[in-house]
Amino acid sequence: MAGSDSSGFPGFGTDTIHVGQDPNQWKSGAVIPPISLSTTFKQTGPGEYPGRGGNPTRDCLEKCFAAVEGGKFALAFSSGLGATMSICHLLKSGDHIVAMDDLYGGTNRYFRRILANMGVETTFADATSIEKFSAAMRPNTKLVWIETPTNPLLRLVDIPAVVAVARKQKDVLVVVDNTFATPYFQRPLDLGADISMSSATKYINGHGDVVMGLTAMNDEALYKRLHFTLYAGGACPSAFDCYLVNRGMKTLHVRMKEHFRNAMAVANHLKTHPRVETVIYPGLPEHPHHELYKRQMKGFSGMVTFKLKGNLENATKFLQTIKVFTLAESLGGFESLVDHPALMTHASVPPEQRKELGIDDTLLRLSVGLEDTKDIIEDLDQALAAAVSLSSFINTL
Ligand SMILES: *Cc1c(COP(=O)(O)O)cnc(C)c1O
């Protein structure tokens, strides 16, 4: 399949397995980083802290994550939204945000329903158009928040182009939510972003058993400021979760190659399927941003969005019939999941905005997992056959 033999950044697997995890750093020589559950650490004198003052298990994970994002520093948070909140704590009342209009529903909800009440206004703009994005910038814009590929429509934003617009003003932070692509396929810091942020709950942990957020950056002053909002705001992950994410990350490169291969197979299968209206996958040559994809990314994850023919009834029937895929929110684990964005993940996005974006009743978002390709495709076929009667379309022609 086209593109499916592509691999991520060189040295990626070696970094995830070794960086921050040198067995010489603890007395036992343990090859697997120990879980340090202690919530307090002995001081050598009053106010004299051993090490960096963090938790050793979290330190391991942060060092490793910085390396895989190609950054100098990283910070771990209690959730993706905890990371978002802590980044937004760098702002003050009167500041303005420009955010991509097609965003993770929870980020959209946080900007609209929490930050807006605290005097920080957000303009949602279609950052796939640099003109529209530039027009949304204001003199008091202090943060630019983009997601690429977007959720759930998998549109791509040109990161260097957005960074260039932001740099025309002073002190504008550019944050890229890299959750869907993962650092295996896309490195926002290399493309000029200030912070690469991920919900580690998804691909990075990849096993559906941890909620966590991770950020990476190059600027030391920014790292210190964000460390302060983490420390002072309290969105800190547990040592046990840091251990699990570190463990999950060791196979990130292996999993991402397989997610990519399975997703390409699904996208190629659905694109000619008589019961399917459209398929959206950046790896398909017909995707509207495929050229940008080739420039900016080294492949893509298991996220495939499609519209089946018919209406909500057909979509509901499909979701009731599908077996290998589980009807559930979230994404990025080894198991295949299917989401109905309009009724589930994006229900909190105002209906007018959903309509404008094209998040309608027949739009479904797949998180293609690591099951056998043949089983995944056969399952999609049987559910489509049960949900969409071809004759009903022939009759209406
Ligand atoms: C899930 C998700 C988040 C939020 O992360 P949590 O860890 O669930 O808080 C942010 N951005 C994207 C793209 C996500 O998919």
The ligand as a Tripos MOL2 file, in Angstrom:
@<TRIPOS>MOLECULE
LIG
   15    15     1     0     0
SMALL
NO_CHARGES

@<TRIPOS>ATOM
      1 C1         -8.2680   13.2680   24.1980 C.3       1 LIG1
      2 C2         -7.7020   14.4750   23.6140 C.ar      1 LIG1
      3 C3         -7.3610   15.5770   24.4080 C.ar      1 LIG1
      4 C4         -7.6130   15.6030   25.9080 C.3       1 LIG1
      5 O1         -6.8760   14.6690   26.5690 O.3       1 LIG1
      6 P1         -7.2750   13.9200   27.9330 P.3       1 LIG1
      7 O2         -6.0360   13.2030   28.2700 O.co2     1 LIG1
      8 O3         -8.4320   13.0530   27.6440 O.co2     1 LIG1
      9 O4         -7.6140   15.0120   28.9100 O.co2     1 LIG1
     10 C5         -6.8050   16.6640   23.7870 C.ar      1 LIG1
     11 N1         -6.6120   16.6880   22.4460 N.ar      1 LIG1
     12 C6         -6.9500   15.6650   21.6560 C.ar      1 LIG1
     13 C7         -6.7040   15.7590   20.1850 C.3       1 LIG1
     14 C8         -7.4990   14.5190   22.2050 C.ar      1 LIG1
     15 O5         -7.8460   13.5050   21.3980 O.3       1 LIG1
@<TRIPOS>BOND
     1     1     2 1
     2     2     3 ar
     3     2    14 ar
     4     3     4 1
     5     3    10 ar
     6     4     5 1
     7     5     6 1
     8     6     7 2
     9     6     8 1
    10     6     9 1
    11    10    11 ar
    12    11    12 ar
    13    12    13 1
    14    12    14 ar
    15    14    15 1
@<TRIPOS>SUBSTRUCTURE
     1 LIG1         1 GROUP 0 **** ****
